C-alpha cells in the first residue's frame, strides 16, 4: 500500500542486552511516530560491535522507509555509532564546525577535551539533529536518524524530526476491555471480526494480577470509520460472552 | 572463546512495536541467564508475521547457542509462533496428548474449546516446557525455547529451563558510581583501563535528573580477580577526577 510508511529501530548498547538497562526508547519512538502515520516494522537490540552496527544500519536503511538508531554517540571509547553509520554508507567522517558550535553552548574551551570533541565527528553530508537537553547533536544520514541513548535526550531530539518525515495515512486504534473473560472464549469471534475487515488488525492481550483478570482487545488501522464499526463488533462480542466467566 | 555461550532473543508481537506494551522479558531473560554463564548477543522485536518469525528463528538458531522466543502461543488467531517454529525446522505440528493433559489441569472439558486446544499444537519432536502459572505449555525445539509473552507466565516457564542449558563460565560485573562527573572527563582514562584488561568490557552510563548527575561505570568479564583489579582502577580514576565537577 502506498500510504504505508514503515520505520525500523536499532537500539544500540551492551547494557540493554545484559538487562542492566531497561529500554524505553522503542515505545517513545512508536508513540511519536503513530500520529505522523509511520509505524514500526521491526526493532533490533544490538551490542556495541562495529560490524553488527554497520551491517544492521545498511540492511535496515534498504528495508525500511526510515531508520532510527539510539545509543553510542557519547564521548567514550564504546561510543562508535557515528563511525559505523559512515561505514554503512561508505562516507568519510570528520569533526564538524557546526557540531563544535553546538558543544560550545554547553562546554567551556577547557572542558571541550579530546573525548568530548569526538561528539562533533559527523558522517560527511549528514545534517545535524538538535539536542535541546545536552547540546551534543544527533544527525540524519540519508533515511537514518541517529539519536542519543539516554531517554531524556532522545526525546528532546525527536522534536527536530517531524518536518523531515513524509508520513503516511494516520493510524487509528480502538480499545475494548473485557473483564472476567479468557482469550480462548473470544478467539473464534475475534478471528471472524479480523477476517471481515481487511486492513484492520485485531490483537488480544490478557491482563493478569495474581490470576487472569480479563482481556484487552485492540484494533488498529488507517480507516477511522471502519474502526468505529470494528469497535461495535468487539463490544457485541464481549457482551455475548459476559457471564461465561471462565477466566 | 570456548567458554562463551551466547543466546539470541526474539520478542514477538505487534503490541511491542506499536508502543502499546513495554517489553520487560528481555531484561528478565538476561538476568536469568547471567549466573548460568550465558550472555545475550542480540534481540529482535518482530511483528506477528509468519515469514518474519520463521526466518528469524531459523537464522538465530544457526547463529546462537540458544534462542528464546516470547509471545504468540496463546489461543487467538494472531498466535502463530508454534506453526512458525515448525516451519523454520521443516517439522510437522499437531495436537499433543501431554499438552492437552496440561491444559486439563486448568480447563474443564467444556471450556477446552477449539481455540484453547490450539495451545496444545506442538512441533514434532519438541519437549514441553512447564507453565506453572496458566498451564498452557511452552516447548523446546532443538536449541530454541518458545515461551509465553505475558511476563508472569514467561518467568514461570524459565524455572523449567536451567537443566536444559550447558552454560559457560560465569559472567561477573562490578559497578563504580561517580557523582558530579561527566562522561567526557573520564573517557580517556576509561579507554586506557579497557585496553589494559583484555576480556573485560567497560561501559559508562550517565544518569540524569533535570541535569546531568553523574556516571555509572560498569565492567563485565569472566575473570573475577581481574574485575576486582579493574574496580580499583575505576575507583582511582573517579578519585582523580573528583572536584573537576564539570558535569
HADDOCK unambig.tbl for C-alpha pairs under 7 A between the chains (distance, minus, plus):
assign (segid A and resid 17 and name CA) (segid B and resid 30 and name CA) 6.77 0.50 0.50
assign (segid A and resid 17 and name CA) (segid B and resid 40 and name CA) 5.77 0.50 0.50
assign (segid A and resid 17 and name CA) (segid B and resid 42 and name CA) 6.92 0.50 0.50
assign (segid A and resid 18 and name CA) (segid B and resid 30 and name CA) 5.50 0.50 0.50
assign (segid A and resid 18 and name CA) (segid B and resid 40 and name CA) 6.74 0.50 0.50
assign (segid A and resid 19 and name CA) (segid B and resid 26 and name CA) 6.90 0.50 0.50
assign (segid A and resid 19 and name CA) (segid B and resid 27 and name CA) 4.04 0.50 0.50
assign (segid A and resid 19 and name CA) (segid B and resid 30 and name CA) 5.24 0.50 0.50
assign (segid A and resid 19 and name CA) (segid B and resid 31 and name CA) 6.03 0.50 0.50
assign (segid A and resid 22 and name CA) (segid B and resid 27 and name CA) 6.67 0.50 0.50
assign (segid A and resid 26 and name CA) (segid B and resid 19 and name CA) 6.91 0.50 0.50
assign (segid A and resid 27 and name CA) (segid B and resid 19 and name CA) 4.05 0.50 0.50
assign (segid A and resid 27 and name CA) (segid B and resid 22 and name CA) 6.67 0.50 0.50
assign (segid A and resid 30 and name CA) (segid B and resid 17 and name CA) 6.77 0.50 0.50
assign (segid A and resid 30 and name CA) (segid B and resid 18 and name CA) 5.50 0.50 0.50
assign (segid A and resid 30 and name CA) (segid B and resid 19 and name CA) 5.24 0.50 0.50
assign (segid A and resid 31 and name CA) (segid B and resid 19 and name CA) 6.05 0.50 0.50
assign (segid A and resid 40 and name CA) (segid B and resid 17 and name CA) 5.76 0.50 0.50
assign (segid A and resid 40 and name CA) (segid B and resid 18 and name CA) 6.73 0.50 0.50
assign (segid A and resid 41 and name CA) (segid B and resid 47 and name CA) 6.76 0.50 0.50
assign (segid A and resid 42 and name CA) (segid B and resid 17 and name CA) 6.92 0.50 0.50
assign (segid A and resid 42 and name CA) (segid B and resid 45 and name CA) 5.83 0.50 0.50
assign (segid A and resid 42 and name CA) (segid B and resid 46 and name CA) 5.04 0.50 0.50
assign (segid A and resid 42 and name CA) (segid B and resid 47 and name CA) 6.74 0.50 0.50
assign (segid A and resid 43 and name CA) (segid B and resid 44 and name CA) 5.84 0.50 0.50
assign (segid A and resid 43 and name CA) (segid B and resid 45 and name CA) 5.00 0.50 0.50
assign (segid A and resid 43 and name CA) (segid B and resid 46 and name CA) 6.70 0.50 0.50
assign (segid A and resid 44 and name CA) (segid B and resid 43 and name CA) 5.83 0.50 0.50
assign (segid A and resid 44 and name CA) (segid B and resid 44 and name CA) 4.41 0.50 0.50
assign (segid A and resid 44 and name CA) (segid B and resid 45 and name CA) 6.10 0.50 0.50
assign (segid A and resid 45 and name CA) (segid B and resid 42 and name CA) 5.84 0.50 0.50
assign (segid A and resid 45 and name CA) (segid B and resid 43 and name CA) 4.99 0.50 0.50
assign (segid A and resid 45 and name CA) (segid B and resid 44 and name CA) 6.09 0.50 0.50
assign (segid A and resid 46 and name CA) (segid B and resid 42 and name CA) 5.06 0.50 0.50
assign (segid A and resid 46 and name CA) (segid B and resid 43 and name CA) 6.70 0.50 0.50
assign (segid A and resid 47 and name CA) (segid B and resid 41 and name CA) 6.77 0.50 0.50
assign (segid A and resid 47 and name CA) (segid B and resid 42 and name CA) 6.74 0.50 0.50
assign (segid A and resid 75 and name CA) (segid B and resid 183 and name CA) 6.53 0.50 0.50
assign (segid A and resid 75 and name CA) (segid B and resid 184 and name CA) 5.29 0.50 0.50
assign (segid A and resid 75 and name CA) (segid B and resid 187 and name CA) 6.43 0.50 0.50
assign (segid A and resid 76 and name CA) (segid B and resid 183 and name CA) 6.81 0.50 0.50
assign (segid A and resid 76 and name CA) (segid B and resid 184 and name CA) 6.68 0.50 0.50
assign (segid A and resid 76 and name CA) (segid B and resid 187 and name CA) 4.64 0.50 0.50
assign (segid A and resid 77 and name CA) (segid B and resid 187 and name CA) 6.66 0.50 0.50
assign (segid A and resid 77 and name CA) (segid B and resid 191 and name CA) 5.59 0.50 0.50
assign (segid A and resid 78 and name CA) (segid B and resid 203 and name CA) 6.86 0.50 0.50
assign (segid A and resid 115 and name CA) (segid B and resid 184 and name CA) 5.53 0.50 0.50
assign (segid A and resid 115 and name CA) (segid B and resid 187 and name CA) 5.97 0.50 0.50
assign (segid A and resid 115 and name CA) (segid B and resid 188 and name CA) 6.66 0.50 0.50
assign (segid A and resid 116 and name CA) (segid B and resid 184 and name CA) 5.22 0.50 0.50
assign (segid A and resid 183 and name CA) (segid B and resid 75 and name CA) 6.53 0.50 0.50
assign (segid A and resid 183 and name CA) (segid B and resid 76 and name CA) 6.80 0.50 0.50
assign (segid A and resid 184 and name CA) (segid B and resid 75 and name CA) 5.27 0.50 0.50
assign (segid A and resid 184 and name CA) (segid B and resid 76 and name CA) 6.66 0.50 0.50
assign (segid A and resid 184 and name CA) (segid B and resid 115 and name CA) 5.52 0.50 0.50
assign (segid A and resid 184 and name CA) (segid B and resid 116 and name CA) 5.24 0.50 0.50
assign (segid A and resid 187 and name CA) (segid B and resid 75 and name CA) 6.42 0.50 0.50
assign (segid A and resid 187 and name CA) (segid B and resid 76 and name CA) 4.64 0.50 0.50
assign (segid A and resid 187 and name CA) (segid B and resid 77 and name CA) 6.67 0.50 0.50
assign (segid A and resid 187 and name CA) (segid B and resid 115 and name CA) 5.96 0.50 0.50
assign (segid A and resid 188 and name CA) (segid B and resid 115 and name CA) 6.66 0.50 0.50
assign (segid A and resid 191 and name CA) (segid B and resid 77 and name CA) 5.57 0.50 0.50
assign (segid A and resid 203 and name CA) (segid B and resid 78 and name CA) 6.88 0.50 0.50
